[in-house]
Amino acid sequence: MSMSKLIVIEGADGSGKATQTALLAEYLKSRGHRVRRLEFPDYESDGSLLARMYLRGDFGAEADDVNAYAAATFFAMDRYTSYRLKWKKDYESGTVILADRYTTSNMVHQSVKLEAAERGKFIDWMLDYEYEKLGLPRPDLILHLAVEAEISDRLIAERAAKSGTAPDIHEADAAYLARVHELYRDIAEAYGWESIPCTRNGKLRSIEDIQEEIRRRVCV
């Protein structure tokens, strides 16, 4: 079985990334692989402070209050801190790294703030900044969990009600989330991500069904 070294599971809020990443990690461990699971932002790390401040609205109550370039650096620093302090040695020693979000989230969540004609320039800058300037590893495989916007919105609301936590400035802005959903589809296609449809006939596929497809994409 050939394995990628850095696998990113990406998708809009409410798409089931955390659940699917956890299931994939356990499966790969059962097959004898060393696995390190990551989640971004890394809320337990000091490196995520600026990202946390941004998401809770300290710099403005709406996502557009902070420009794409500034916000992108907040999340990049979170990843840089995580890489240098937590998983660089694992990555270099051949451990399979599974990331729930990565640089790929910046590609969508920040470029959506820009006019379409400016997005390519921003993404080029951002990828150069994170991969070349900061030296973060490039993903070997990016899996995009594609969920329709109305279903994702419902799942976000259910999750918030269950946890009792307030939504962040992204989750609280329905218009922003709608733009993000549309751009996820476009960027996944343009940059060669592997999209996994998580709905069928307007209904969510089962967690197990989605996981089986993820395993087929990963274990080749």
Buried (B, 14 or more C-beta within 10 A) or exposed (E): EEBBBBBBBBBBBBBBBBBBBBBBBEBBEEEEBEBBBBBBBBEEBEBBBBBBEBBEBEBEEBBEEBEBBEBBBBBBBBBBBBBEEBBBEBBEEEBBBBBBBBBBBBBBBBBBBBEEEEBEEBBEBBBEBBBEEBEBBBBEBBBBBBBBBEBBBEBBEEBBEEEEEEBBBBBBBEEBBBBBBBBBBEBBEEEEBBBBEBBEEEEBBEEEEBBEBBBEBBBE
